[in-house]
Amino acid sequence: MELAREIYALTEKFPQKEQFGLCDQMKRAAVSIPSNIAEGYRRGSKKDYAHFVSIAHGSLSELETQILLAQSVYPRFAYGKTLELTEEIGRMLYGLSRVLRD
């Protein structure tokens, strides 16, 4: 949730022309991460939860790529916190995936 809030705050600074392009994709990917974790958890089975955690991890990778692209196109904005959060969440999702597989 914190990462999604950071993405929303960051993309507000982008030029208007990006609001329906890169910004929209970044926001969708960021919202998808906690949404998939929540949906998988509520499904009730370990198998379903693991599947949705995997989807969340994919969305995180997508978002990380978009952040790196944004950083190369709009270098004047601060990306440090969002990149730190993607790394931290990536480690958390990897650990959760391992626990669910065992």
C-alpha positions as CSV (number, residue, x, y, z in Angstrom):
1,M,0.0,0.0,0.0
2,E,2.9,2.4,0.8
3,L,4.4,1.8,-2.6
4,A,1.1,2.5,-4.3
5,R,0.8,5.8,-2.4
6,E,4.3,6.7,-3.4
7,I,3.6,6.0,-7.1
8,Y,0.5,8.1,-7.0
9,A,2.5,11.0,-5.4
10,L,5.3,10.6,-7.9
11,T,3.1,10.4,-11.0
12,E,1.2,13.6,-10.0
13,K,4.5,15.4,-10.8
14,F,4.8,14.0,-14.3
15,P,3.7,16.1,-17.3
16,Q,0.1,16.1,-18.2
17,K,0.8,14.3,-21.5
18,E,1.8,11.2,-19.4
19,Q,-1.3,11.0,-17.4
20,F,-3.0,8.4,-19.7
21,G,0.3,6.7,-20.6
22,L,3.1,5.8,-18.3
23,C,1.4,7.2,-15.2
24,D,-1.7,5.2,-15.7
25,Q,0.3,2.0,-16.2
26,M,2.4,2.7,-13.2
27,K,-0.6,3.3,-11.0
28,R,-2.3,0.1,-12.2
29,A,0.7,-2.0,-11.6
30,A,1.2,-0.5,-8.1
31,V,-2.5,-1.1,-7.2
32,S,-2.3,-4.6,-8.5
33,I,0.4,-5.7,-6.0
34,P,-1.6,-5.4,-2.8
35,S,-4.8,-6.2,-4.5
36,N,-3.6,-9.6,-5.7
37,I,-2.1,-10.4,-2.3
38,A,-5.4,-9.6,-0.7
39,E,-7.4,-11.6,-3.2
40,G,-5.2,-14.6,-3.0
41,Y,-5.3,-14.6,0.8
42,R,-9.1,-14.4,0.8
43,R,-9.4,-17.4,-1.6
44,G,-8.6,-19.6,1.3
45,S,-6.3,-22.1,-0.1
46,K,-2.5,-22.1,0.0
47,K,-2.3,-22.9,-3.7
48,D,-4.5,-20.0,-4.7
49,Y,-2.6,-17.7,-2.3
50,A,0.7,-18.7,-3.9
51,H,-0.7,-18.1,-7.4
52,F,-1.8,-14.6,-6.5
53,V,1.4,-13.8,-4.8
54,S,3.2,-14.8,-8.0
55,I,0.9,-12.5,-10.0
56,A,1.7,-9.7,-7.5
57,H,5.4,-10.4,-7.9
58,G,5.0,-10.1,-11.7
59,S,3.2,-6.7,-11.2
60,L,6.1,-5.6,-9.0
61,S,8.6,-6.4,-11.8
62,E,6.4,-4.6,-14.3
63,L,6.3,-1.5,-12.0
64,E,10.0,-1.6,-11.4
65,T,10.6,-1.6,-15.2
66,Q,8.2,1.4,-15.5
67,I,10.0,3.3,-12.7
68,L,13.4,2.8,-14.5
69,L,11.9,3.9,-17.7
70,A,10.4,7.0,-16.1
71,Q,13.7,7.7,-14.4
72,S,15.4,7.7,-17.8
73,V,12.8,10.0,-19.4
74,Y,12.1,12.3,-16.4
75,P,15.4,12.3,-14.4
76,R,14.5,15.4,-12.4
77,F,12.2,13.6,-10.1
78,A,13.3,11.6,-7.0
79,Y,12.9,7.8,-7.5
80,G,15.0,6.6,-4.6
81,K,12.1,5.7,-2.2
82,T,10.1,4.0,-4.8
83,L,13.0,1.9,-5.9
84,E,13.9,1.0,-2.3
85,L,10.3,-0.1,-1.7
86,T,10.3,-2.2,-4.9
87,E,13.4,-4.0,-3.6
88,E,12.0,-4.5,-0.1
89,I,8.6,-5.7,-1.4
90,G,10.4,-8.0,-3.8
91,R,12.3,-9.7,-1.0
92,M,9.0,-10.0,1.0
93,L,7.1,-11.6,-1.9
94,Y,10.0,-14.0,-2.5
95,G,10.0,-15.0,1.1
96,L,6.2,-15.4,1.2
97,S,6.3,-17.5,-2.0
98,R,8.8,-19.8,-0.4
99,V,6.7,-20.3,2.7
100,L,3.6,-21.0,0.6
101,R,5.4,-23.6,-1.5
102,D,6.8,-25.5,1.5
